[in-house]
Amino acid sequence: MSIHVFGIRHHGPGCARALRAALDELKPDILLIEGPPDAEHVLPLLTKEEMKPPVALLVYAADKPNQAVFFPFTHFSPEWQALTYGMQHNVPARFMDLPHAIHFARQRETDEENHSETPIEAEDEHKSTQSVAVPQEAEQLLQDDPLAMLSYAAGYEDHEGWWEQQIEQRLDTTGLFEGILEAMTELRSGRPPKNEEEALREAYMRQTIKAASKEGFQRIAVVCGAWHAPVLVDPEAHKGDTSLLKGLKKVKVEATWIPWTNSRLSYRSGYGAGIYSPGWYEHLWAFPGNATPHWMARAAHLLREQGMDASSASVIEAVRLAESLAALRDMPQPGLADAHEAILTVLCHGEQAPMNLIREKMEIGERMGTVPSDAPVVPLQRDLEMHQRRLRLKPSTEIVTLDLDLRKETDLGRSQLLHRLQLLHVPWGTPVHVSGKSGTFHEYWRLQWKVDFVIALIEANVWGNTIAEAAAAYAIDQARNTESLPTLTSLLNECILATLPRAVEQLLQELQKRAAVTADIHHLMRALPPLTTIVRYGDVRNTRADFILPIIQGLFERIVIGLPGACSSLDNDAAKQMIESINQAQSSVALLEIEALQEEWYATLKRIMEDEQIHGLVRGRCCRILLDQQILPEEELQRLTGLTLSPAVPATQAAFWIEGILQGSGLVMLHQDNLWRVLDGWVSMLTTDTFTQLLPILRRAFSGFASPERRAMGEKIKHLHTQTTQPTKSVTGQSSEASFDAANARLVLPTLAQILGVTFDDR
């Protein structure tokens, strides 16, 4: 019996090629591979034609799906090559790592001790291994990354470059695994496992090797991360593994295959491995020994697709430059760093923007794999796949924009599906506002599928076995457990858009209960916009507006009664919050276009506008709303402005009033000549200290206008000082010419001269 340990790097094309050659030579009768034994039952799916990497094994706790971990594979993953070798040669292949049924149980014990939530292992600590900063202490470096220790000793600052040159681009793999084993043995000499978790994992691996030996296998091939290789060569030399593993608790787990993407190969999950440039490694796998010319040609083709010049002569020059750089660095052939510099210099002419495209499309190479249709999935995921086929919505990692016409059956179905998924926290689609396009018959979405949506679907399956059932059940549960009226109305709006009649009926009942007892004016006003939006969708989604309007009217009556009192005694921050709520209520009233509601609302705003005890910001905003609606006559505006900006009013409150009235369209304000004259006169009367104090408020008041509008306002002020056709008026509204009496003024001049100590000359 012989044990052959192959220490590899996860996702390494050189390791994968060398491993395949070593297995062909060894012809093992069993393969033991670092991986989750919990997923062995889904390994036969590798033989299916639909299985196309990159893919990942997903292992998750059955009772808590967010406790999950991914094990990614691609063509150039050594584990993938080992598994496919076993399938092709009818050699049994087993995973030998510590089961995640134990991992998850240990995590829960730790979380209970720390009184914290269980982390999502699949999403946490996803870090790239692009480069490692060299710590001063070698021991610390060894703990952080043992490969970085070797690369640093070899004169490399970036261990990616060292591993790529020494391992992944190596053409002669003779003695490769022996060399890796020797190096790792030296690094681990006299050092115990890094932590208890690593000790348990390696003990379980040795136990698996011993079990295979007892079964009578003679040529045992062990494929593991290079760091573990030295402690697996002689399993019998390690005593105490049985006692170490005894009594470990387990939880029930599930496993399946899911599609994966190149970009996520850089994440550290499962066995904690990641690569910085999966597209480059895939290229090394496809073109061993001749990677540089093909890489440059691909780069030129990509740049030409974007309308940039990249001639054949430039490609040849880029290849020569990359080879020259490799020679200067005493390398047998160019690596990614050499190719990167050559492309930047020759094909991109030193511009970084095209290089970002090269990085995204080539070095990472976004691509999604596929898995067999009979791979284990939860019913909710199966229902989603059915809808995707029916509605012709294919998941893609590329960003796709949809313009949906809700009058068409297919587009309406797509909208309903995307809204239902949003309720279940699967944001496959994001609604997009398109400038210049409006109407209730159109929706615009930006779609991008992410592989970790599978976790959200597994979690959501507790609410139902179909997307519609799960979304409705989840919405009802959320409604019963929220006290916030705006949250409830937003949820109702989503249920209307998702066409969930059962949920809508339940939410309407909950809304009526909450509205009857809610006294918070802010909640009442902020609850209106979603409800008014629902009314506008009635024709397309067959929603009866007569169910919603009574609720809106009830909310509105309570708003107009309580709003004046709620606006009194507000500080600056509270005033800002109040006008935000008033703005939402105003947009709802304008959208409904119900005359009785509008009359009552604008009468309430007028009461607030005229109450001198209310904060100037709120009064100014109410004045502006009435002005925009052409309800405030010009004479009334002139009178109100004069009173508000009179010297009797504190300058700070006057400035806040100005800020409130200036909110909104700048074009409307440009036509209010009298308002500008009064504002100009008020600013002119301010002392230097007062003006300096109020300047931040005034600047903030004008900051919301676009640059062309601010320029037009500047011209407006300039013209005010040049106009002579109309006498200017003081802040009290009196004509300056009518109020100045030259004869009376001359009578006080002698007395004024005596006070000032000057000679009076009445000539």
C-alpha positions in Angstrom: 0.0 0.0 0.0 1.3 3.5 -0.9 0.1 7.0 -0.2 0.8 9.7 -2.7 0.2 13.2 -1.5 -0.2 16.0 -4.1 0.0 19.4 -2.6 -1.8 21.8 -4.9 -3.0 25.4 -5.1 -6.8 25.6 -5.5 -7.6 27.1 -9.0 -4.1 26.7 -10.3 -3.8 25.7 -14.0 -0.2 24.5 -13.7 -1.1 22.4 -10.7 -4.1 21.0 -12.5 -2.1 20.1 -15.6 0.7 18.5 -13.5 -1.8 16.7 -11.3 -3.6 15.2 -14.3 -0.3 14.0 -15.7 0.7 12.5 -12.3 -2.6 10.7 -12.0 -2.2 9.2 -15.5 1.2 7.9 -14.5 0.2 6.7 -11.0 -3.1 5.1 -12.0 -4.5 5.3 -8.4 -7.3 3.0 -7.2 -8.9 5.7 -5.0 -8.8 9.5 -4.9 -9.1 11.4 -1.6 -9.7 15.1 -2.3 -9.9 18.0 0.1 -13.5 19.0 0.1 -16.8 18.6 2.0 -17.9 15.0 2.5 -21.4 16.3 3.0 -21.6 16.8 -0.8 -20.4 13.4 -2.0 -23.9 12.4 -3.1 -24.0 15.1 -5.8 -20.6 14.3 -7.3 -22.1 12.0 -10.0 -23.7 15.1 -11.6 -20.2 15.9 -12.9 -20.7 13.5 -15.7 -23.8 15.4 -17.0 -23.3 17.3 -20.3 -25.0 20.4 -18.8 -22.3 20.7 -16.1 -20.1 23.5 -17.4 -17.6 25.2 -15.1 -17.3 27.6 -13.3 -19.6 26.0 -10.8 -19.7 25.6 -7.1 -20.8 23.2 -4.4 -23.1 24.8 -2.0 -23.4 23.3 1.4 -25.8 24.9 3.9 -27.5 24.1 7.2 -31.0 22.7 6.5 -32.6 24.7 9.4 -30.6 27.9 8.8 -29.8 28.3 5.1 -27.8 31.6 5.7 -25.2 29.4 7.4 -23.6 28.3 4.1 -20.4 27.9 2.3 -19.4 27.7 -1.3 -16.7 25.4 -2.9 -15.9 26.9 -6.4 -14.5 24.8 -9.2 -13.5 25.6 -12.8 -11.7 23.7 -15.6 -8.2 24.6 -14.2 -9.0 23.6 -10.6 -6.9 20.6 -9.6 -9.8 19.2 -7.6 -12.0 19.4 -10.7 -9.4 17.5 -12.8 -9.0 14.9 -10.0 -12.8 14.4 -9.9 -13.2 14.2 -13.6 -10.3 11.7 -13.8 -12.0 9.5 -11.3 -15.3 9.6 -13.2 -13.6 8.9 -16.5 -11.5 6.0 -15.2 -14.1 4.6 -12.8 -11.9 5.3 -9.9 -13.8 6.1 -6.6 -13.4 9.7 -5.5 -14.1 10.9 -2.0 -14.0 14.2 -0.2 -11.9 14.0 3.0 -12.2 17.4 4.7 -14.0 17.9 8.0 -17.7 17.7 7.3 -19.5 21.0 7.4 -22.2 19.4 9.6 -19.5 19.7 12.3 -18.2 23.1 11.2 -21.7 24.6 11.4 -22.4 23.1 14.8 -19.1 24.5 16.2 -19.9 27.9 14.8 -23.2 27.9 16.6 -21.6 27.0 19.9 -19.1 29.8 19.4 -21.9 32.3 18.5 -23.9 31.3 21.6 -20.8 31.9 23.8 -20.3 35.3 22.1 -24.0 36.2 22.1 -23.8 37.1 18.4 -25.5 36.1 15.2 -24.0 33.3 13.1 -21.9 34.8 10.3 -22.6 33.9 6.7 -19.4 32.1 5.9 -20.1 32.2 2.2 -20.1 35.9 2.2 -17.7 36.9 4.9 -13.9 37.4 4.5 -13.9 37.2 0.7 -10.5 38.5 0.1 -8.3 38.6 -3.0 -4.8 37.2 -2.8 -3.3 39.7 -5.3 -0.3 40.6 -3.2 0.9 40.4 0.4 2.6 43.2 2.2 5.7 41.8 3.8 5.6 42.2 7.6 8.8 42.8 9.5 8.5 39.6 11.5 9.0 36.4 9.5 6.9 34.4 11.9 3.9 36.7 11.4 4.4 36.4 7.6 4.3 32.7 7.9 1.1 32.8 9.8 -0.5 35.2 7.4 0.5 33.4 4.2 3.2 30.7 4.0 3.5 31.1 0.2 4.4 34.7 0.7 7.3 33.5 2.9 8.7 31.5 0.0 8.1 34.2 -2.5 9.8 36.8 -0.3 12.8 34.5 0.2 13.0 34.2 -3.6 13.1 38.0 -4.0 9.5 38.5 -5.0 7.3 41.2 -3.3 4.2 39.7 -4.8 3.6 36.0 -4.1 1.1 35.7 -7.0 4.0 36.5 -9.4 6.3 34.0 -7.7 3.7 31.2 -7.7 2.7 31.9 -11.3 6.3 31.8 -12.6 7.4 28.8 -10.6 4.3 26.7 -10.7 1.5 27.7 -13.0 3.7 28.5 -16.1 6.0 25.6 -15.6 6.2 23.4 -18.7 8.4 20.7 -17.2 6.5 19.4 -14.2 9.0 16.7 -13.3 9.4 16.6 -9.5 6.9 19.4 -9.0 4.9 17.9 -6.2 8.0 16.6 -4.5 9.4 20.1 -4.5 6.1 21.5 -3.1 6.1 18.9 -0.4 9.7 19.6 0.6 9.1 23.3 0.8 5.9 23.0 2.9 7.6 20.4 5.1 10.3 22.9 5.9 7.8 25.7 6.6 5.8 23.5 9.0 8.7 21.9 10.7 8.2 22.1 14.5 5.0 24.2 14.1 1.6 23.0 15.4 -1.6 23.7 13.5 -2.5 27.4 13.4 -5.7 26.9 15.4 -8.1 24.2 16.7 -10.1 24.3 13.4 -7.1 23.4 11.4 -6.1 20.7 13.8 -9.6 19.1 13.5 -9.5 19.3 9.7 -6.1 17.6 9.4 -7.1 14.9 11.9 -10.2 14.1 9.9 -8.2 13.9 6.7 -5.7 11.5 8.2 -8.6 9.4 9.5 -10.1 9.3 6.0 -6.7 8.1 4.6 -6.5 5.4 7.3 -10.0 4.2 6.5 -9.2 3.9 2.8 -6.1 2.0 3.7 -8.1 -0.5 5.8 -10.5 -1.0 3.0 -7.6 -2.5 1.0 -6.8 0.3 -1.5 -3.2 0.0 -2.6 -2.5 3.2 -4.5 -4.1 6.1 -2.6 -3.9 9.5 -4.2 -4.4 12.4 -1.8 -5.1 15.8 -3.3 -5.0 18.7 -0.8 -3.9 22.2 -0.3 -0.1 22.4 -0.3 -0.1 23.6 3.4 -1.7 20.4 4.6 0.5 18.0 2.5 3.3 17.4 5.1 1.0 16.2 7.8 -0.9 13.8 5.6 2.1 11.8 4.2 2.2 9.4 7.2 -1.2 9.3 8.9 0.0 6.6 11.4 2.6 9.0 12.8 0.0 11.2 14.3 -1.6 9.9 17.5 -4.7 11.1 19.2 -6.8 11.9 16.1 -9.6 9.6 17.2 -9.9 11.2 20.6 -9.7 14.7 19.1 -12.6 14.0 16.8 -14.7 12.1 19.4 -18.0 13.6 20.5 -18.2 16.5 17.9 -21.7 17.7 17.4 -23.4 17.9 14.0 -26.3 19.7 12.4 -28.2 18.5 9.3 -26.9 20.0 6.1 -27.9 20.0 2.4 -25.7 20.2 -0.7 -26.1 21.0 -4.3 -24.3 22.4 -7.4 -24.9 26.0 -8.4 -23.6 28.1 -11.3 -20.6 30.3 -10.5 -18.7 33.1 -12.1 -15.1 33.9 -12.9 -15.1 37.0 -10.8 -16.1 35.1 -7.7 -13.3 32.7 -8.0 -11.2 35.4 -6.3 -13.3 35.1 -3.1 -12.1 33.1 -0.2 -14.8 30.6 0.8 -15.0 26.9 1.5 -11.3 26.0 1.5 -10.3 29.6 1.7 -8.7 30.0 -1.7 -8.9 32.7 -4.2 -7.1 34.0 -7.3 -6.7 37.5 -8.5 -6.9 37.0 -12.2 -9.1 33.9 -13.1 -9.3 35.0 -16.8 -5.5 34.9 -17.1 -5.3 31.5 -15.4 -7.9 30.1 -17.7 -5.8 31.4 -20.6 -2.8 29.6 -19.2 -4.8 26.5 -19.0 -6.0 26.8 -22.6 -2.6 27.9 -24.2 0.2 26.3 -22.2 3.6 27.4 -23.4 2.2 29.9 -26.0 0.1 32.2 -23.9 1.6 35.6 -24.7 0.7 35.9 -28.5 -2.8 34.7 -27.9 -3.3 37.1 -25.0 -2.2 40.1 -27.0 -4.4 39.1 -29.9 -7.4 38.9 -27.6 -6.6 42.3 -26.1 -6.4 43.8 -29.6 -9.7 42.2 -30.6 -11.4 43.6 -27.5 -10.1 47.1 -28.0 -11.2 47.0 -31.7 -14.7 46.1 -30.6 -14.7 49.3 -28.6 -13.7 51.4 -31.6 -10.1 51.8 -30.5 -7.1 51.3 -32.9 -5.1 48.1 -32.3 -3.2 47.0 -35.4 -1.4 43.7 -36.0 1.9 45.6 -35.9 1.0 46.9 -32.4 0.2 43.3 -31.3 3.6 42.1 -32.5 5.3 45.0 -30.7 3.4 44.3 -27.5 4.5 40.6 -27.6 8.1 41.7 -28.1 7.9 44.1 -25.3 6.4 41.5 -22.9 9.1 39.0 -23.8 11.8 41.7 -23.3 10.4 42.6 -19.9 10.4 38.9 -18.9 14.1 38.5 -20.1 15.1 41.6 -18.0 13.5 40.0 -15.0 15.3 36.7 -15.8 12.0 34.9 -16.4 11.6 32.1 -19.0 8.4 33.5 -20.4 6.2 36.6 -19.8 3.8 36.6 -16.9 0.6 38.6 -16.3 2.6 41.6 -15.0 4.7 41.7 -18.2 1.7 41.3 -20.4 -0.1 44.0 -18.5 2.7 46.5 -18.9 3.1 45.7 -22.6 -0.6 46.2 -23.3 -0.7 49.4 -21.3 2.3 50.8 -23.1 1.7 49.7 -26.7 -2.0 49.0 -27.2 -3.5 51.5 -24.7 -0.9 54.2 -25.2 -0.5 54.7 -21.5 -4.2 55.3 -20.9 -5.7 53.6 -17.8 -9.4 53.5 -19.1 -8.8 50.9 -21.7 -6.7 48.9 -19.2 -9.8 48.8 -16.9 -11.6 47.1 -19.8 -8.8 44.6 -20.2 -8.9 43.9 -16.5 -12.7 43.4 -16.4 -13.2 41.4 -19.6 -9.9 39.5 -19.9 -8.0 39.2 -16.6 -11.2 38.4 -14.7 -13.2 37.3 -17.7 -16.8 37.4 -16.4 -18.5 34.1 -17.3 -21.2 32.1 -15.7 -21.3 28.3 -15.6 -24.3 26.0 -15.8 -25.4 23.0 -13.8 -27.7 20.0 -14.7 -31.4 20.6 -14.4 -31.8 17.6 -12.1 -29.4 19.1 -9.5 -31.1 19.3 -6.1 -32.9 22.5 -5.6 -35.6 23.8 -3.2 -39.2 24.0 -4.7 -39.0 27.8 -4.7 -35.9 27.8 -6.9 -37.6 25.3 -9.3 -40.6 27.6 -9.5 -38.4 30.5 -10.4 -36.7 28.5 -13.1 -40.1 27.7 -14.6 -41.0 31.4 -14.6 -37.7 32.3 -16.2 -38.4 30.0 -19.0 -42.0 31.1 -19.5 -41.2 34.8 -19.4 -37.9 34.4 -21.4 -35.8 35.9 -18.7 -32.4 34.2 -18.7 -30.2 34.9 -15.7 -27.0 36.6 -16.7 -24.2 38.3 -14.8 -24.2 41.0 -17.5 -26.3 44.1 -16.8 -29.5 44.0 -18.9 -32.0 46.9 -19.2 -35.7 46.1 -19.7 -38.4 48.4 -20.9 -41.7 46.8 -19.9 -45.0 47.7 -21.4 -47.5 46.6 -18.7 -50.3 46.4 -21.2 -48.6 43.3 -22.7 -49.1 40.0 -20.9 -45.5 38.9 -21.0 -44.2 42.2 -19.8 -46.8 42.4 -17.0 -45.7 38.9 -15.9 -42.0 40.0 -15.9 -42.9 43.0 -13.7 -44.9 40.8 -11.3 -42.0 38.3 -11.0 -39.4 41.0 -10.4 -41.5 42.7 -7.7 -42.2 39.5 -6.0 -38.5 38.6 -5.9 -37.8 42.1 -4.4 -40.2 41.3 -1.6 -38.2 38.1 -0.9 -34.9 40.0 -0.9 -33.8 38.6 -4.2 -33.0 41.9 -6.0 -32.4 40.4 -9.5 -34.0 43.6 -10.9 -33.7 47.2 -9.8 -36.4 49.7 -10.9 -34.8 52.6 -12.9 -36.2 56.1 -13.4 -35.8 57.2 -17.0 -35.6 60.9 -17.5 -38.2 62.2 -20.0 -40.4 59.1 -19.8 -43.4 58.8 -17.6 -46.7 57.0 -17.3 -48.2 54.1 -15.5 -47.9 51.7 -18.5 -44.2 51.5 -18.5 -41.5 50.2 -16.1 -37.8 50.2 -16.5 -35.6 47.7 -14.9 -31.9 47.0 -14.6 -31.2 43.2 -14.3 -28.1 41.5 -13.1 -28.1 38.0 -11.6 -25.7 37.2 -8.7 -24.9 33.6 -7.8 -25.5 34.2 -4.1 -29.2 34.8 -4.8 -29.5 31.0 -4.4 -29.0 31.5 -0.7 -31.8 34.0 -0.5 -34.1 31.6 -2.4 -33.3 28.8 0.0 -34.1 31.0 3.0 -37.3 32.3 1.4 -38.6 28.7 0.8 -39.9 28.7 4.4 -42.7 31.1 3.3 -44.0 28.9 0.4 -43.1 26.6 -2.5 -43.9 29.1 -5.2 -42.7 32.7 -5.7 -46.2 34.1 -5.4 -47.1 32.1 -2.3 -43.8 33.0 -0.6 -44.0 36.7 -1.4 -47.6 36.9 -0.1 -46.9 35.1 3.1 -43.7 37.1 3.8 -45.6 40.4 3.2 -48.4 39.5 5.5 -46.0 38.5 8.2 -44.1 41.8 7.8 -47.3 43.7 8.0 -48.4 42.1 11.3 -45.0 42.9 12.9 -44.6 46.5 11.9 -45.9 49.6 13.7 -44.7 52.1 11.1 -47.5 53.4 8.9 -45.2 54.5 6.0 -43.6 51.0 6.0 -47.0 49.4 5.9 -48.1 51.6 3.0 -44.9 51.0 1.1 -45.3 47.2 1.6 -48.9 47.5 0.3 -47.6 49.3 -2.8 -45.1 46.5 -3.4 -47.9 43.9 -3.1 -50.1 45.8 -5.5 -47.2 45.9 -8.0 -46.5 42.2 -7.4 -50.2 41.4 -7.9 -50.7 39.5 -4.6 -54.4 39.8 -4.0 -54.4 37.8 -0.7 -51.6 40.0 0.7 -53.3 43.2 -0.5 -56.5 42.3 1.3 -54.7 41.5 4.5 -52.5 44.7 4.3 -55.5 46.9 3.8 -57.0 45.6 7.0 -53.8 46.1 8.9 -53.5 49.6 7.4 -57.0 50.6 8.6 -56.1 49.4 12.1 -52.8 51.3 12.2 -54.2 54.5 10.7 -57.0 54.6 13.3 -54.5 54.8 16.2 -51.5 56.6 14.7 -51.1 60.2 16.0 -47.7 60.9 14.4 -48.3 63.6 11.7 -45.1 62.7 9.9 -46.2 59.0 9.6 -49.6 60.1 8.3 -48.1 62.4 5.6 -45.4 59.9 4.6 -48.0 57.2 4.2 -49.8 59.0 1.5 -47.4 58.7 -1.5 -47.4 54.9 -1.8 -51.2 54.9 -1.5 -51.7 57.5 -4.2 -49.3 55.5 -6.4 -51.5 52.4 -5.9 -54.5 54.4 -7.2 -52.6 55.3 -10.3 -51.9 51.7 -11.1 -55.5 50.6 -11.0 -56.2 50.5 -14.7 -53.2 48.3 -15.6 -53.1 45.9 -12.7 -56.9 45.6 -12.1 -56.6 47.1 -8.7 -59.9 48.7 -7.5 -59.1 52.3 -6.4 -62.3 52.5 -4.4 -60.7 50.2 -1.8 -57.8 52.7 -1.3 -59.5 56.1 -1.6 -61.4 55.8 1.7 -58.1 55.1 3.5 -56.5 58.1 1.8 -59.4 60.4 2.8 -59.3 59.2 6.4 -55.6 59.9 6.6 -56.0 63.2 4.9 -58.6 64.5 7.3 -56.4 63.7 10.3 -53.5 65.5 8.6 -55.2 68.8 7.9 -56.6 68.8 11.5 -53.3 68.1 13.2 -50.8 69.8 10.9 -51.0 73.4 12.1 -50.5 72.3 15.7 -47.6 70.0 14.8 -45.8 72.9 13.0 -45.6 75.0 16.2 -42.5 75.2 18.4 -40.1 73.5 15.9 -36.3 73.8 16.0 -34.3 74.0 12.9 -33.9 70.2 12.5 -37.5 69.5 13.2 -38.5 72.2 10.7 -36.5 70.4 8.0 -38.2 67.1 8.7 -41.6 68.8 8.7 -41.1 70.3 5.2 -40.0 66.9 3.9 -43.2 65.4 5.2 -45.2 68.3 3.7 -43.5 67.8 0.4 -44.6 64.2 0.3 -48.2 65.1 1.2 -48.2 67.8 -1.5 -47.0 65.4 -4.1 -49.8 63.0 -3.2 -52.5 65.8 -3.3 -51.2 66.9 -6.7 -51.2 63.4 -8.0 -54.7 62.6 -6.9 -56.3 65.7 -8.5 -59.3 65.6 -6.2 -60.6 69.1 -6.0 -62.1 68.9 -2.5 -58.9 67.5 -1.1 -56.8 70.1 -2.8 -59.0 73.0 -1.5 -58.8 71.7 2.1 -55.0 71.1 1.8 -54.2 74.5 0.4 -56.4 76.3 3.0 -54.3 74.5 5.7 -51.1 75.6 4.1 -52.3 79.2 4.0 -53.1 79.1 7.7 -49.5 77.9 8.4 -48.0 80.5 6.1 -49.7 83.4 8.0 -48.9 82.1 11.5 -45.9 84.2 12.7 -45.2 81.8 15.5 -44.3 79.0 13.1 -40.7 78.4 12.0 -39.7 80.5 9.0 -38.5 77.5 7.0 -42.0 75.9 7.2 -43.8 79.1 6.5 -41.6 79.9 3.5 -42.2 76.4 2.0 -45.9 76.6 2.4 -45.8 80.0 0.7 -43.8 78.5 -2.2 -46.3 75.7 -2.7 -49.2 78.1 -2.9 -47.2 80.3 -5.3 -46.5 77.3 -7.6 -50.1 76.3 -7.6 -51.0 79.9 -8.6 -53.2 80.2 -5.5 -51.2 83.1 -3.9 -52.0 86.5 -5.7 -49.1 88.7 -6.4 -50.3 91.4 -4.1 -50.6 89.0 -1.3 -47.1 87.7 -1.9 -45.8 91.2 -1.9 -47.6 92.0 1.4 -46.4 88.8 3.1 -42.9 89.2 1.9 -42.7 92.8 3.2 -44.0 91.7 6.6 -41.7 88.7 6.9 -38.6 90.6 5.9 -39.4 93.7 8.0 -36.8 94.8 10.6 -39.1 93.6 13.4 -38.6 90.0 12.3 -35.4 88.3 13.6 -32.9 88.1 10.7 -32.4 84.3 11.2 -36.1 83.5 10.8 -36.3 85.8 7.7 -33.3 83.9 6.2 -35.0 80.6 6.9 -38.2 81.9 5.2 -36.2 82.8 2.2 -34.7 79.3 2.1 -38.2 77.8 2.3 -39.7 79.9 -0.5 -36.7 79.3 -2.8 -37.2 75.5 -2.7 -38.5 74.3 -6.0 -38.2 75.4 -9.6 -35.9 78.3 -10.3 -37.8 79.3 -13.4 -41.0 80.1 -11.4 -39.0 82.4 -9.1 -37.4 84.3 -12.0 -40.8 85.7 -12.9 -41.5 87.2 -9.4 -40.1 90.7 -9.9 -41.5 92.2 -6.8 -40.2 89.3 -4.7 -36.7 89.9 -6.0 -36.9 93.6 -5.3 -37.9 93.0 -1.7 -35.2 90.4 -1.2 -32.6 92.8 -2.7 -33.8 95.5 -0.3 -33.7 93.2 2.7 -30.1 92.0 2.0 -29.0 95.6 1.5 -30.3 96.6 5.0 -28.3 93.8 6.7 -25.3 94.8 8.7 -22.0 93.2 7.9 -22.0 91.0 11.0 -25.6 89.9 10.4 -24.9 89.2 6.8 -21.9 87.1 7.6 -24.0 85.2 10.2 -26.8 84.5 7.7 -24.6 83.7 4.7 -24.5 79.9 5.2 -28.3 79.9 5.2 -28.5 82.0 2.1 -26.0 80.0 0.2 -27.8 76.8 1.1 -31.1 78.3 -0.1 -29.6 78.9 -3.6 -27.5 75.7 -3.7 -30.4 73.6 -5.0 -30.7 75.5 -8.2 -28.9 74.5 -11.4 -26.0 76.6 -12.6 -28.0 78.1 -15.5 -30.8 79.1 -13.1 -28.3 80.7 -10.7 -26.8 82.7 -13.6 -30.2 83.9 -14.6 -30.9 85.0 -11.0 -27.7 86.9 -11.0 -28.7 88.7 -14.1 -32.1 89.4 -12.6 -30.5 91.2 -9.6 -28.3 93.1 -11.9 -31.2 94.4 -14.0 -33.1 95.4 -10.8 -30.5 98.0 -10.1 -30.6 99.4 -13.6 -34.4 99.6 -13.9 -35.8 103.1 -13.6 -39.3 102.7 -14.9 -40.7 101.7 -11.6 -39.8 103.2 -8.2 -38.3 100.6 -5.7 -40.1 99.8 -2.6 -39.0 99.3 0.9 -39.4 96.1 2.9 -42.6 97.6 4.3 -44.1 97.8 0.8 -44.0 101.6 0.6 -42.6 103.4 -2.5 -39.2 104.8 -1.7 -39.9 108.0 -3.7 -43.3 108.6 -2.1 -41.9 108.1 1.5 -38.9 110.6 1.0 -39.7 114.3 1.8 -36.6 116.4 0.9 -37.9 119.6 2.8 -38.4 117.7 6.0 -35.1 116.1 5.7 -33.4 119.5 5.3 -34.8 120.7 8.7 -32.9 118.0 10.6 -29.5 118.5 8.9 -28.3 121.4 11.2 -28.9 119.3 14.3 -27.4 116.2 12.7 -24.3 118.3 11.7 -23.9 119.5 15.3 -24.1 115.9 16.7 -21.5 114.8 14.2 -19.3 117.8 14.9 -19.1 119.1 11.4 -20.0 122.5 9.7 -23.4 122.7 8.0 -23.5 124.5 4.7 -27.0 124.9 3.4 -26.1 126.0 -0.1 
